[in-house]
């Protein structure tokens, strides 16, 4: 049996490649990556293929598969199993594509996905971790549904590794030929085998690239087949405390801030004019790496005592509707991502009570803030009218806060906003 990852010929019946460790399970249903890929990503991938061919790219590889899939498949009707797998693959594809990853291979009961190629992203490890957490949540809900309906203990596990690949030809079906350096792909597959049902494990390379942005459990060094030395393994537990590159730099320690007194003066003048009743909007633009975030940080440090509400437009946020509005709303309402549904409901009602309460707006916010046990009432509004009503409610919320205290809104990376 030929390995689709490295081309190595393996003995019949082998489940994993003896050379690179990638899964060899023959697919139970013929699937092509293109059939599950949104059109805009297909166009983006195919447009990049000529520029990428032969390029060395740092990527993060994600493997996901069903725990004890052969045992589960034997316990249900084949058609039912195929329907379940189709639902599974649609969830997996949606989660991967949301962060502009690409599915390069279907492994029968799972996938192999790449972040960082063929669509290049510097934050490929962060995207892979974010996608894995989203998928774990969605797949957990699917597993609970399967357990209720069929009595099956259905669970997925995922493994991640980061390293260098040399990109080859990208076929019309979006399958990408590549050469992995240092068994990048095989190590991801091996690490996946260490994940508990429903869990996510990764190598130190991936954990280091995503450090601070996510919370990890260090499981120590593990001996893996095919690895000449023990591999340090981490388990992904959830989001970390760091929300931006600026906070990551702050954690490492800032260098001395010099040469921006003129720009700081402009920001401070805008704040003084706002205090005198003339609100200001300031747009800070410059080339990447010029220090825009650091400038704003220094301004905020000098404006101590001013209520700050921060949101960042994520580079993968075009696939996450209203994510900046949600981040601002969490800050304005005073609810974190780990707040309970009852806390969110109370905070939203209090916030809207100070901002001309609107029953439809209440529905919007509870839905957007992910109150799991809340079912919004039908509004009868078309999408554009909903959007307008939501923006009006956000403006009311900001104005109500500004009437009580001087308020500073900082939205970072506007170039990544969903238009």
ZISUL-V493136 format. One record per residue. RES is the residue in one small letter. D_CENTER is the distance of its C-alpha to the mean C-alpha in Angstrom with 2 decimals. Layout:
BEGIN
res: {RES:RES}
d_center: {D_CENTER:D_CENTER}
END
This chain:
BEGIN
res: {x:x:x:x:x:x:x:x:x:x:x:x:x:x:x:x:x:x:x:x:x:x:x:x:x:x:x:x:x:x:x:x:x:x:x:x:x:x:x:x:x:x:x:x:x:x:x:x:x:x:x:x:x:x:x:x:x:x:x:x:x:x:x:x:x:x:x:x:x:x:x:x:x:x:x:x:x:x:x:x:x:x:x:x:x:x:x:x:x:x:x:x:x:x:x:x:x:x:x:x:x:x:x:x:x:x:x:x:x:x:x:x:x:x:x:x:x:x:x:x:x:x:x:x:x:x:x:x:x:x:x:x:x:x:x:x:x:x:x:x:x:x:x:x:x:x:x:x:x:x:x:x:x:x:x:x:x:x:x:x:x:x:x:x:x:x:x:x:x:x:x:x:x:x:x:x:x:x:x:x:x:x:x:x:x:x:x:x:x:x:x:x:x:x:x:x:x:x:x:x:x:x:x:x:x:x:x:x:x:x:x:x:x:x:x:x:x:x:x:x:x:x:x:x:x:x:x:x:x:x:x:x:x:x:x:x:x:x:x:x:x:x:x:x:x:x:x:x:x:x:x:x:x:x:x:x:x:x:x:x:x:x:x:x:x:x:x:x:x:x:x:x:x:x:x:x:x:x:x:x:x:x:x:x:x:x:x:x:x:x:x:x:x:x:x:x:x:x:x:x:x:x:x:x:x:x:x:x:x:x:x:x:x:x:x:x:x:x:x:x:x:x:x:x:x:x:x:x:x:x:x:x:x:x:x:x:x:x:x:x:x:x:x:x:x:x:x:x:x:x:x:x:x:x:x:x:x:x:x:x:x:x:x:x:x:x:x:x:x:x:x:x:x:x:x:x:x:x:x:x:x:x:x:x:x:x:x:x:x:x:x:x:x:x:x:x:x:x:x:x:x:x:x:x:x:x:x:x:x:x:x:x:x:x:x:x:x:x:x}
d_center: {34.53:32.70:29.20:26.89:24.90:27.90:30.96:32.76:35.30:35.06:37.67:37.63:35.81:33.38:29.88:28.32:29.34:31.99:30.98:27.18:26.18:24.03:24.61:27.67:27.71:29.11:27.12:28.82:27.84:27.73:24.36:23.29:19.78:21.08:22.01:18.47:17.02:17.06:19.95:18.30:16.18:19.43:21.27:18.86:19.00:22.77:23.44:22.01:23.90:27.16:25.72:23.59:26.40:27.65:25.04:23.69:19.93:17.74:14.97:12.85:14.13:12.71:15.49:15.55:18.90:21.05:23.08:26.81:26.29:29.91:31.32:29.39:30.36:33.99:33.97:33.08:34.53:33.13:32.33:30.45:28.47:27.67:26.54:24.24:22.76:22.31:20.35:18.28:17.60:16.71:14.04:12.73:13.09:11.40:8.16:8.46:9.75:7.35:5.49:9.19:9.75:13.25:15.12:18.21:20.07:20.76:22.55:24.41:22.40:19.00:17.11:16.52:13.59:13.26:10.79:13.10:15.88:17.39:15.05:15.18:12.51:13.55:10.21:9.67:9.52:6.85:4.60:6.40:6.25:2.93:4.14:7.32:7.37:6.87:9.38:11.53:12.06:12.95:14.98:16.68:17.91:19.13:20.87:22.62:23.82:25.12:26.83:28.62:29.69:30.56:30.80:28.54:26.44:23.42:20.48:17.82:16.93:14.49:15.20:13.67:15.80:15.82:18.92:20.92:21.77:24.38:23.36:26.13:26.87:24.37:26.24:26.51:24.66:21.67:22.52:22.31:24.98:24.17:25.78:23.82:25.17:25.91:24.79:21.08:20.45:23.04:21.82:18.35:20.41:22.72:20.20:18.73:22.27:22.16:19.37:20.91:20.56:17.20:16.09:13.85:15.82:15.53:18.02:18.92:17.89:14.15:14.58:16.57:14.14:11.44:14.35:14.44:10.81:10.71:13.79:15.55:18.85:21.11:22.96:25.28:26.67:26.93:29.28:27.67:29.73:29.87:28.88:31.93:30.81:28.86:25.08:23.35:20.64:17.97:16.36:12.86:13.80:11.21:9.97:12.60:15.11:14.18:12.41:13.61:15.43:18.58:18.09:17.41:20.67:22.44:21.77:23.39:26.16:27.01:29.85:32.65:31.88:34.61:35.55:33.73:36.42:37.09:33.51:33.38:36.68:35.41:32.56:35.05:37.50:34.97:34.40:38.19:38.66:36.04:37.98:41.11:39.69:38.30:34.47:32.75:29.64:29.01:26.86:26.23:25.83:26.22:25.11:21.94:22.96:25.93:25.01:23.92:21.67:24.46:27.02:25.31:24.91:28.63:29.55:27.75:29.50:32.81:32.19:32.12:32.97:31.12:28.47:25.10:22.07:18.99:15.86:13.69:12.59:9.22:9.83:7.28:8.63:11.38:9.75:9.15:12.87:14.50:11.58:14.08:16.84:15.14:14.60:18.23:19.52:18.27:20.14:23.14:23.48:22.92:20.47:17.56:14.53:16.78:19.77:21.73:22.35:25.89:24.95:22.64:25.51:28.03:26.19:25.55:29.18:30.49:28.49:29.58:33.06:33.37:32.05:34.31:32.84:31.76:31.31:29.04:26.90:26.73:25.37:22.73:21.48:21.57:19.63:16.93:16.72:16.18:19.66:19.61:23.40:23.99:25.08:25.64:29.07:29.51:29.94:31.60:29.77:28.44:24.89:26.37:28.45:25.56:23.66:26.90:27.53:24.12:24.61:28.15:27.11:24.68:27.60:29.96:27.74:27.59:31.35:32.23:30.48:32.16:35.55:35.29:34.10:33.20:29.50:27.22:23.93:21.73:18.97:17.49:16.38:17.99:17.90:14.29:15.38:15.47:19.23}
END
